[in-house]
Amino acid sequence: MTTFRDSGARSAADAAAPHRPAVIVITDLVVIAKHLRLLDTAGRRGVTPLFVFGPETPGDELARHRRDPRHPLSRLADEDLRHVADTSLDTLLRAVAPWLRDRPVRAVLNVGEVFVEAAGALAQSLGLPGPGAHAARVCRNKLLQRLAAPALAPRWMLLDPARPPAADGWDTYPAVLKPASRMSSSGVRAVAGPDAVPPLLPDYGPDELLLLEERITGREFSVETLVRDGAVLWAGITAKDTNESATSFFTETGHTSPAPHLTPAQEKLLFDANAEFLRAVRFGTGMSHAEFRLTAEDRVVLMEAAARPPGDAITRLWRLATGMDLDAALLDLALGTEPSTAPPRRRARQVYLDHPRGLLADVTAEDVPVHWVGERGRWPDLPPLAGDAPARAHAVLVSRSRGDLLGDLSDSRGRSVSVVLDAPLGSDLDPTTQDATARVTIRAVQPSPAETSEEALR
């Protein structure tokens, strides 16, 4: 799947043509769809973006968007793009080696989860800004996170699938079973007692590391951070909602930035815990995203951390809340310069809607634009408003495509439709949320019997 330009077949004119400094952007289509401002930002910074797309990018969809003159990816030259079949460091090195030989590469910018380790090693080996190979490795593995920051960890045990938990002296229930290296809440399950664990084990790979952890009760938050050479330049706290109260899953169903209903002392606890984790993993430069629980006793417990920009619409929420251009900040950090930052002036929210079961047919909304981001391969821009502008529902985002089978929200990939809205910082977002979500209609049609099996609807 990896494509290369044959350096021996280049024309003399091509070989002699000077190249602008370049930034290698490592990503997948579903992620870069919300960071396409990077192309224009790179132009303003005087660098050429060179893209590596990973295995989660369908080749036909990438080709379709590149053929569309309205899509920003259509501006990429063939020689400025690679599409690789896996996320290993060896594969990444083979893909970028011709660029490193022929182009002046000034930055490596990873946008997404699956290349975190390989991109971290590449940037560090080139002497370029990045989180660092160690931080990148730890942030891809929840077990390493427990070992690196034990004071922030819940009680945990590495599960041996051949032995029942009780045989290892585990008696803390309710608990949470989670794979150490997956993302998007995949495989994270609540378990009420030891008898609930064995039936879940066949859902995991034979070589997966599995953690059994105490279930921490309390509000969940993420802390987004811009870091340069280990120093925190900006940090913000996002409140999270999940479907854990009604299911055995932990799928995120909403984000609010900045988080409401926190005292200054609680904010400090979360910021201090985040800074402690960044120090523990020796985080260098980039954007981090760490998820914590805050208990009723104000104990802060690390759930997981990532050495990359946050998922879902969180970067969009912070742009609406602060006016900051986080895509520009990401590129500036990768280039070794200090980004512009700003405090919140509004509060923004993304809320995911429950959907009917069946094949997605249509999504409509009264007075709110509907954007089929999955089909279009790009997100709407959603420019920030003045701090005192009235509350507003900005967009309905459809992350699935027409004809997709909608089932349970067992992980983030099962979600389909969300609404993004914001209001002045001191306003109550709940009425706007209720009004905006009530205006959205999701229509599904019943599939054939073969498509309605329990397995298909998960």
C-alpha positions in Angstrom: 0.0 0.0 0.0 3.0 2.3 0.5 3.7 4.4 -2.6 7.1 5.9 -3.4 8.4 8.3 -6.0 11.2 6.7 -8.0 14.1 9.1 -7.4 15.9 7.6 -10.4 13.1 8.5 -12.7 13.0 12.2 -11.8 13.7 14.8 -14.4 16.7 17.0 -14.2 14.4 20.0 -13.6 12.6 18.2 -10.8 15.9 17.2 -9.2 17.2 20.7 -9.4 13.9 22.4 -8.2 14.3 23.8 -4.7 11.9 22.6 -2.0 10.4 24.7 0.7 10.9 23.4 4.2 8.4 20.7 5.0 6.3 19.3 7.9 5.5 15.6 7.9 1.9 15.3 9.0 1.0 11.7 10.1 -2.7 10.9 10.4 -5.7 9.1 9.0 -8.6 10.5 7.0 -11.2 10.5 9.8 -8.9 12.5 12.0 -7.4 15.0 9.5 -11.0 15.8 8.4 -11.2 18.1 11.4 -7.7 19.5 11.1 -7.7 20.6 7.4 -6.9 24.2 8.5 -3.3 22.8 8.8 -2.9 23.1 5.1 -3.5 26.9 5.0 -1.6 27.3 8.3 1.4 25.5 6.8 1.3 27.9 3.8 1.3 30.9 6.1 4.3 29.4 8.1 6.2 28.8 4.9 6.3 25.1 5.0 4.9 22.3 2.7 2.8 19.6 4.4 3.8 16.1 3.5 1.0 13.6 4.5 1.3 10.0 5.7 -2.1 8.3 5.9 -2.4 5.1 7.8 -4.4 1.9 7.4 -7.6 3.2 8.8 -7.9 5.5 5.7 -9.8 3.7 2.9 -7.9 4.2 -0.3 -11.1 4.8 -2.4 -12.3 7.5 0.0 -8.9 9.2 0.0 -8.8 9.1 -3.8 -12.4 10.5 -4.0 -11.6 13.5 -1.8 -8.4 14.2 -3.7 -10.4 14.2 -7.0 -12.8 16.8 -5.5 -11.6 20.3 -6.3 -13.6 21.6 -3.3 -11.7 19.4 -0.9 -8.4 20.7 0.6 -6.7 17.4 0.0 -7.1 17.9 -3.7 -4.3 20.5 -3.5 -1.7 17.8 -2.5 0.8 16.7 -5.1 1.2 13.0 -5.6 4.7 13.2 -4.4 3.6 14.8 -1.1 1.4 11.9 0.0 2.0 8.4 1.3 -0.6 5.8 2.2 0.7 3.0 4.3 -0.6 -0.4 5.3 0.3 -0.5 9.0 1.5 1.8 11.8 4.9 0.3 12.6 8.0 2.4 12.9 9.6 0.4 10.1 6.8 1.1 7.7 6.7 4.8 8.6 10.5 5.0 8.1 10.2 3.4 4.6 7.5 5.9 3.7 9.3 9.0 4.7 12.9 8.1 3.8 12.7 9.6 0.3 11.4 12.9 1.8 14.2 12.9 4.4 16.8 12.5 1.7 15.3 15.0 -0.7 13.4 17.5 1.4 14.4 19.9 4.2 12.0 18.5 6.9 11.5 21.0 9.8 8.8 19.3 11.7 7.0 16.0 12.4 3.3 16.4 13.5 1.2 13.4 14.5 -2.5 14.0 14.5 -4.3 10.9 15.8 -3.7 7.9 18.0 -2.4 5.0 16.0 1.0 6.6 15.0 1.8 8.1 18.3 4.7 5.8 19.1 6.3 5.7 15.6 5.9 9.5 15.2 7.4 10.2 18.6 10.5 8.0 17.8 10.8 9.6 14.4 10.7 13.2 15.7 13.2 12.5 18.5 15.6 10.7 16.1 15.6 13.7 13.8 16.2 16.1 16.7 12.8 17.8 16.1 10.2 18.9 18.7 7.8 16.2 19.8 6.5 14.5 23.0 9.5 12.2 23.1 9.8 8.5 22.4 9.3 7.6 26.0 6.2 9.7 26.6 4.7 8.5 23.3 5.3 4.9 24.3 3.8 5.3 27.8 0.8 7.2 26.4 -0.1 4.3 24.2 -0.3 1.8 27.0 -2.5 2.1 30.1 -0.3 -0.4 32.1 2.8 1.8 31.5 0.7 4.8 32.7 -0.1 3.0 35.9 3.6 2.2 36.4 4.8 5.7 35.5 2.4 7.6 37.8 1.4 5.2 40.6 0.1 8.0 42.9 -2.5 8.8 40.2 -3.5 5.2 39.4 -6.6 3.3 40.6 -6.0 0.0 42.2 -5.2 -2.4 39.3 -4.2 -5.9 38.4 -2.8 -7.4 35.2 -5.3 -10.1 34.4 -4.2 -13.6 33.4 -7.0 -15.0 31.2 -6.1 -18.5 32.4 -6.7 -17.7 36.1 -9.9 -16.3 37.7 -9.4 -12.9 39.4 -10.2 -14.4 42.8 -7.2 -16.7 42.5 -5.0 -13.7 42.4 -6.6 -12.1 45.5 -8.6 -9.5 43.6 -11.7 -8.7 45.7 -12.5 -5.1 44.6 -15.8 -4.9 42.9 -17.5 -3.3 41.1 -14.5 -3.2 38.7 -13.6 -2.2 35.2 -12.0 -4.6 32.6 -10.0 -2.8 30.0 -7.4 -3.6 27.3 -4.1 -1.8 27.8 -3.6 -0.5 24.3 -7.0 0.1 22.6 -8.6 3.5 22.1 -12.1 5.0 21.7 -13.4 3.1 24.8 -13.1 -0.1 22.8 -13.3 -3.1 25.1 -13.8 -1.2 28.3 -16.5 -3.0 30.3 -17.9 -2.7 33.8 -17.9 -5.9 35.8 -20.0 -6.4 39.0 -18.2 -9.4 40.3 -15.7 -12.2 39.5 -18.3 -14.3 37.7 -18.8 -11.5 35.1 -15.2 -11.6 33.9 -14.7 -15.0 32.2 -17.6 -14.5 29.7 -16.0 -11.3 28.5 -12.5 -12.7 27.8 -13.3 -14.2 24.3 -14.0 -10.6 23.1 -10.2 -9.8 23.4 -7.2 -10.9 21.4 -5.1 -13.8 22.7 -2.1 -11.5 23.2 -3.9 -8.4 24.6 -2.8 -7.1 27.9 -5.9 -6.8 30.1 -6.3 -4.7 33.2 -8.8 -5.3 36.0 -9.2 -2.0 37.9 -11.3 -0.7 40.8 -14.2 1.3 39.4 -13.8 4.9 40.4 -17.0 6.9 40.9 -17.1 10.6 40.3 -17.2 13.1 37.6 -14.9 12.6 34.6 -12.8 15.3 33.0 -10.1 15.6 30.4 -7.2 18.1 30.6 -5.9 19.4 27.3 -2.4 20.9 27.4 0.0 22.7 25.1 3.5 21.9 26.2 6.8 23.2 25.0 10.1 21.6 26.2 8.2 20.3 29.2 6.7 23.6 30.2 2.9 23.9 30.2 2.0 27.0 28.0 -1.8 26.5 28.2 -4.2 24.0 29.8 -8.0 23.6 29.8 -10.4 21.3 31.6 -13.2 19.6 29.6 -16.2 17.9 31.4 -17.2 14.5 30.0 -20.5 12.6 29.9 -20.7 8.9 29.2 -23.4 6.2 28.9 -22.0 4.3 31.9 -25.0 4.9 34.2 -27.4 3.0 31.9 -25.1 0.4 30.3 -21.9 -1.6 31.1 -20.0 0.5 28.6 -18.1 3.8 29.0 -18.7 5.5 25.6 -18.3 9.3 25.7 -21.6 11.0 24.9 -20.7 14.6 25.5 -18.0 17.2 26.2 -18.2 20.7 27.7 -15.2 23.1 27.5 -14.4 24.7 29.8 -15.9 22.4 32.4 -18.6 23.9 34.5 -19.3 23.5 38.2 -15.7 23.2 39.4 -14.4 25.2 42.3 -11.0 26.9 41.9 -9.5 24.3 44.3 -10.9 21.4 42.2 -9.5 23.0 39.0 -6.1 23.2 40.7 -6.3 19.5 41.7 -6.9 18.5 38.1 -4.2 20.8 36.7 -1.7 19.6 39.3 -2.4 16.0 38.6 -2.0 16.6 34.9 1.3 18.4 35.4 2.5 15.5 37.7 1.7 13.0 34.9 3.5 15.0 32.2 6.6 15.2 34.5 6.4 11.5 35.2 6.5 10.6 31.5 9.0 13.4 30.6 6.6 14.9 28.0 8.5 17.2 25.7 6.6 19.3 23.2 3.1 19.0 21.7 -0.5 18.7 22.8 -1.5 16.2 25.5 -5.0 14.9 26.5 -5.4 13.2 29.8 -8.6 11.8 31.3 -9.2 11.9 35.1 -12.0 11.0 37.6 -12.6 13.4 40.5 -14.2 11.6 43.4 -16.6 13.1 45.9 -13.5 13.2 48.3 -11.6 15.3 45.7 -9.3 12.4 44.9 -7.9 12.7 41.3 -7.5 9.4 39.5 -5.9 9.0 36.0 -8.0 7.0 33.6 -5.7 7.3 30.6 -3.6 9.8 28.7 -2.7 10.5 25.1 0.3 12.3 23.5 -1.8 13.9 20.7 -4.7 16.3 20.2 -8.0 15.2 21.7 -10.7 13.4 19.8 -14.3 14.2 18.9 -14.9 17.9 18.6 -12.8 19.0 21.6 -10.4 21.1 19.6 -13.4 22.8 18.0 -14.9 23.4 21.4 -11.8 25.1 22.7 -11.6 27.2 19.6 -15.2 28.3 20.1 -14.5 28.9 23.8 -11.3 30.8 23.5 -10.9 32.0 19.9 -7.6 30.1 19.8 -6.6 28.4 16.5 -5.4 25.1 17.9 -4.4 23.8 14.5 -2.0 26.7 14.3 -0.8 26.0 17.8 -0.1 22.4 16.9 2.0 23.4 13.9 3.8 26.1 15.8 4.8 23.6 18.6 6.0 21.1 16.0 8.1 23.9 14.3 9.7 24.8 17.7 7.9 28.2 18.1 5.6 29.3 20.9 1.9 29.4 19.9 -0.6 32.1 20.7 -2.9 31.2 23.6 -6.0 32.7 25.2 -8.3 32.2 28.2 -12.0 31.1 27.8 -14.6 33.7 27.0 -17.4 31.3 26.1 -18.5 27.8 27.0 -18.9 25.2 24.2 -20.5 21.7 24.2 -20.7 18.7 22.0 -23.5 16.3 22.8 -24.0 12.9 21.0 -27.6 11.8 20.4 -29.1 8.4 20.8 -30.2 6.9 17.5 -32.8 4.4 16.3 -31.5 0.9 15.4 -31.3 0.1 11.8 -29.7 1.5 8.6 -29.1 5.2 8.7 -31.3 6.9 6.1 -31.2 10.6 6.9 -30.6 13.3 9.5 -32.4 16.6 9.5 -32.5 19.6 11.9 -34.6 22.7 12.2 -32.5 25.9 11.7 -29.2 24.1 12.4 -26.9 23.1 9.5 -26.4 19.4 9.1 -22.8 18.3 8.0 -22.2 14.7 6.9 -18.5 14.8 7.9 -18.0 11.1 7.4 -19.2 11.3 3.8 -17.6 14.6 3.0 -14.3 13.9 4.6 -14.2 17.3 6.2 -15.6 19.2 9.2 -17.2 22.6 9.0 -15.0 25.5 10.1 -17.2 26.8 13.0 -15.5 30.2 13.6 -15.7 31.6 17.1 -18.2 34.3 18.1 -17.8 37.4 20.2 -17.7 36.6 23.9 -21.1 38.2 24.5 -22.9 36.8 21.4 -26.2 34.9 22.2 -26.1 31.2 22.7 -26.0 29.3 19.4 -26.3 25.8 18.0 -23.5 25.8 15.4 -23.8 22.5 13.6 -25.2 18.9 13.6 -22.3 16.6 12.8 -23.0 13.2 11.2 -20.0 10.9 11.6 -21.5 7.9 9.9 -22.7 7.5 6.3 -26.1 6.8 4.8 -26.7 3.0 4.9 -24.5 2.4 7.9 -25.9 0.0 10.5 -26.7 1.8 13.8 -26.6 -0.3 17.0 -25.5 0.0 20.6 -23.1 2.7 21.7 -20.5 0.2 23.0 -17.6 2.4 22.0 -17.0 5.7 20.2 -17.2 4.2 16.8 -20.9 3.3 17.4 -22.0 6.9 17.7 -23.5 8.7 14.7 -24.9 12.2 15.3 -23.8 15.1 17.6 -24.7 18.8 18.1 -22.1 21.5 18.7 -23.2 24.7 20.5 -21.9 27.5 22.7 -22.9 30.4 24.9 -21.3 33.2 26.9 -19.1 31.9 29.7 -21.5 32.7 32.5 -24.6 31.3 30.7 -26.4 28.0 31.4 -25.9 25.8 28.4 -28.6 23.2 29.3 -31.6 25.1 27.8 -29.7 25.6 24.5 -28.7 22.0 24.5 -32.2 20.7 25.1 -33.6 23.0 22.4 -30.9 22.1 19.8 -31.1 18.4 20.3 -34.9 18.4 20.1 -34.7 19.9 16.6 -32.7 17.0 15.3 -34.4 14.0 13.6 -32.5 10.8 12.9 -34.2 8.4 10.5 -33.3 4.8 10.1 -34.9 2.0 8.1 -35.1 -1.6 9.1 -32.5 -3.9 7.5 -33.0 -7.4 6.2 -33.1 -10.2 8.8 -29.5 -11.1 8.0 -28.4 -7.6 8.9 -30.3 -7.5 12.2 -28.3 -10.2 14.0 -27.1 -9.2 17.5 -23.5 -9.4 16.2 -24.2 -6.9 13.4 -25.9 -4.4 15.6 -23.1 -4.1 18.1 
